[in-house]
Amino acid sequence: MLNMRYAAGHKQQTNEKILRAAGRLFRQRGYAATGVDAVMASANLTPGGFYSHFRSKGSYWRRRLTPSFVRRAASTQSSSAN
């Protein structure tokens, strides 16, 4: 059996490619008009690979938005403390 291991960091790099491609397409087309197949094509990856990184399009969206909400909340808290 052929052992096809990926280099360290490969999964993280692929994940970042998906995040960038999806973010770009969501900004251009909107969330509802952007499918997983389009995101993966834009990232030059196969559609099935999406599900190795995210459970669904919605789980991607939550992961993408969470850092923004955290930053915004921290900014709001620091502003109100001053």
Buried (B, 14 or more C-beta within 10 A) or exposed (E): EEEEEEEEEEEEEBBEBBBEBBEBBBEEEEEEEBEBEBBBBBBEBEEEBBEEBBEEBEEBBEBBEEEEEEEEEEEEEEEEEE
